[in-house]
Amino acid sequence: MVEDSEVVRARIFQDVMQASDEGTKPLHRDWLLNYSIDGERLPLIDPQGRGIRNPADWSRTLSITTVENGRYPDREVQPGVWQYPFCVNKHGAVDASNNKLFTAQRDGVPVLYFYKPMAYTYLPVGMVAAVARDDSAREFTIALTEGRVHANEFASPIEREWAQAVVERRLHQPRFRAIVMSAYGSRCAICALPDAALLDAAHIRADKDPNGQPVVENGLALCSIHHRAYDHKHLGIDEDLRLHVRSDVLAITDGPVWEHALQRLPGQSLAVVPRSRRDRPDPYRLGLTFKEFLAGA
């Protein structure tokens, strides 16, 4: 039997970070369910799909999970700090599965925190501690910790900057990539290249733009060539998903790469469009970027 201890939790966290390339790559459900330590299987997420993972022989929670658009969504109140709701049963009462998380909070024990953007896919955000509990609102305040800093409301500017960098690298960027790749079936929207390793989750509006939120309707799955061409306004996509190429790019005579990658595109529409209408590129955002393309064409 694997006993609960700070050393065991630290080893599990190290294994998770190694398997996820320091939290930048999602982990599959099967890896998490079949995880073993010292030759003993210890699932890191709940096999029944609950948000709290409580090993039967442990008195404290091992991990918690938030699901994209799930029943119990968390709320990020500042970088590295979230409001995490209590689990309730079908009658609306606080579920017994919370008890071990209450104990983890009392003891100041950190737990693993996963974000699930889509089926079978888990992003390891890091180790968090429940730093506060509001029984009336039925939620915890959880803060990124990992044994170095506590990013709570009293955190220093340096600690906040650290937490923001960690959350951006482990949660925001991988989440955006995961939902965009899922919507486009891991194919380039322009050329239908089917290799996810060669694709980027491109923003229609840059993340520093007021309309640049990391949401699927502000994203396009693009191969590296078309991503750079789109960002540099070599090509444009209008509100009707038609493709346009700058006149000076069309005039270049430099072999098959230019011809096949760009010069044959005018008049065509996107090769791959998400099946769900709510996942398709936002016409308003496309229009803003297309105006910028026309201004430089």
Solvent accessible surface area in square Angstrom, and as a share of the most:
residue,aa,sasa,rsa
1,M,144,0.64
2,V,17,0.10
3,E,115,0.52
4,D,33,0.17
5,S,41,0.26
6,E,141,0.63
7,V,105,0.60
8,V,20,0.11
9,R,6,0.02
10,A,47,0.37
11,R,93,0.34
12,I,1,0.00
13,F,30,0.13
14,Q,118,0.52
15,D,54,0.28
16,V,0,0.00
17,M,8,0.04
18,Q,147,0.66
19,A,46,0.35
20,S,0,0.00
21,D,75,0.39
22,E,93,0.42
23,G,0,0.00
24,T,48,0.28
25,K,120,0.51
26,P,60,0.38
27,L,12,0.06
28,H,92,0.41
29,R,72,0.26
30,D,75,0.39
31,W,90,0.32
32,L,0,0.00
33,L,18,0.09
34,N,92,0.47
35,Y,13,0.05
36,S,59,0.38
37,I,6,0.03
38,D,109,0.57
39,G,80,0.77
40,E,64,0.29
41,R,136,0.50
42,L,13,0.06
43,P,13,0.08
44,L,0,0.00
45,I,5,0.03
46,D,12,0.06
47,P,54,0.34
48,Q,134,0.60
49,G,64,0.61
50,R,124,0.45
51,G,27,0.26
52,I,6,0.03
53,R,28,0.10
54,N,32,0.16
55,P,5,0.03
56,A,97,0.75
57,D,100,0.52
58,W,9,0.03
59,S,71,0.46
60,R,46,0.17
61,T,0,0.00
62,L,3,0.01
63,S,1,0.01
64,I,0,0.00
65,T,14,0.08
66,T,3,0.02
67,V,62,0.36
68,E,33,0.15
69,N,133,0.68
70,G,24,0.23
71,R,168,0.61
72,Y,59,0.23
73,P,75,0.47
74,D,24,0.12
75,R,127,0.46
76,E,72,0.32
77,V,76,0.44
78,Q,31,0.14
79,P,41,0.26
80,G,0,0.00
81,V,4,0.03
82,W,3,0.01
83,Q,26,0.11
84,Y,9,0.03
85,P,29,0.18
86,F,7,0.03
87,C,23,0.14
88,V,27,0.15
89,N,49,0.25
90,K,174,0.74
91,H,149,0.67
92,G,31,0.30
93,A,48,0.37
94,V,59,0.34
95,D,36,0.19
96,A,75,0.58
97,S,18,0.12
98,N,0,0.00
99,N,83,0.43
100,K,51,0.21
101,L,2,0.01
102,F,34,0.14
103,T,30,0.17
104,A,2,0.02
105,Q,45,0.20
106,R,181,0.66
107,D,59,0.31
108,G,53,0.51
109,V,14,0.08
110,P,39,0.24
111,V,3,0.02
112,L,3,0.01
113,Y,0,0.00
114,F,0,0.00
115,Y,26,0.10
116,K,44,0.19
117,P,7,0.05
118,M,64,0.28
119,A,66,0.51
120,Y,121,0.46
121,T,18,0.11
122,Y,12,0.04
123,L,0,0.00
124,P,0,0.00
125,V,0,0.00
126,G,0,0.00
127,M,11,0.05
128,V,0,0.00
129,A,6,0.05
130,A,11,0.09
131,V,50,0.28
132,A,45,0.35
133,R,102,0.37
134,D,63,0.33
135,D,85,0.44
136,S,108,0.69
137,A,54,0.42
138,R,99,0.36
139,E,26,0.12
140,F,0,0.00
141,T,23,0.13
142,I,1,0.00
143,A,0,0.00
144,L,0,0.00
145,T,14,0.08
146,E,29,0.13
147,G,78,0.75
148,R,151,0.55
149,V,36,0.21
150,H,74,0.33
151,A,0,0.00
152,N,28,0.14
153,E,103,0.46
154,F,170,0.71
155,A,12,0.09
156,S,48,0.31
157,P,110,0.69
158,I,141,0.71
159,E,47,0.21
160,R,91,0.33
161,E,125,0.56
162,W,53,0.19
163,A,0,0.00
164,Q,106,0.47
165,A,54,0.42
166,V,4,0.02
167,V,1,0.01
168,E,63,0.28
169,R,95,0.35
170,R,9,0.03
171,L,8,0.04
172,H,56,0.25
173,Q,102,0.45
174,P,10,0.06
175,R,39,0.14
176,F,8,0.03
177,R,87,0.32
178,A,7,0.06
179,I,21,0.11
180,V,0,0.00
181,M,13,0.06
182,S,61,0.39
183,A,20,0.15
184,Y,3,0.01
185,G,52,0.50
186,S,34,0.22
187,R,101,0.37
188,C,0,0.00
189,A,0,0.00
190,I,6,0.03
191,C,60,0.36
192,A,25,0.19
193,L,59,0.29
194,P,85,0.53
195,D,64,0.33
196,A,39,0.30
197,A,90,0.70
198,L,98,0.49
199,L,4,0.02
200,D,34,0.18
201,A,19,0.15
202,A,0,0.00
203,H,50,0.22
204,I,7,0.03
205,R,26,0.09
206,A,65,0.50
207,D,93,0.48
208,K,193,0.82
209,D,36,0.19
210,P,117,0.73
211,N,43,0.22
212,G,3,0.03
213,Q,81,0.36
214,P,53,0.34
215,V,43,0.24
216,V,20,0.12
217,E,55,0.25
218,N,0,0.00
219,G,0,0.00
220,L,0,0.00
221,A,0,0.00
222,L,0,0.00
223,C,12,0.07
224,S,53,0.34
225,I,91,0.46
226,H,6,0.03
227,H,28,0.12
228,R,122,0.44
229,A,7,0.05
230,Y,4,0.02
231,D,70,0.36
232,H,118,0.53
233,K,51,0.22
234,H,49,0.22
235,L,1,0.00
236,G,1,0.01
237,I,0,0.00
238,D,7,0.04
239,E,80,0.36
240,D,92,0.48
241,L,36,0.18
242,R,110,0.40
243,L,1,0.01
244,H,58,0.26
245,V,13,0.08
246,R,43,0.16
247,S,77,0.50
248,D,76,0.39
249,V,2,0.01
250,L,73,0.36
251,A,78,0.60
252,I,61,0.31
253,T,134,0.78
254,D,98,0.51
255,G,41,0.39
256,P,88,0.55
257,V,96,0.55
258,W,64,0.22
259,E,69,0.31
260,H,103,0.46
261,A,16,0.12
262,L,9,0.05
263,Q,40,0.18
264,R,127,0.46
265,L,10,0.05
266,P,55,0.35
267,G,68,0.66
268,Q,86,0.38
269,S,63,0.41
270,L,14,0.07
271,A,61,0.47
272,V,25,0.14
273,V,52,0.30
274,P,2,0.02
275,R,234,0.85
276,S,44,0.28
277,R,193,0.70
278,R,193,0.70
279,D,33,0.17
280,R,73,0.27
281,P,6,0.04
282,D,32,0.17
283,P,76,0.48
284,Y,134,0.51
285,R,31,0.11
286,L,0,0.00
287,G,6,0.06
288,L,44,0.22
289,T,6,0.03
290,F,24,0.10
291,K,136,0.57
292,E,79,0.35
293,F,6,0.03
294,L,95,0.47
295,A,92,0.71
296,G,50,0.48
297,A,68,0.53
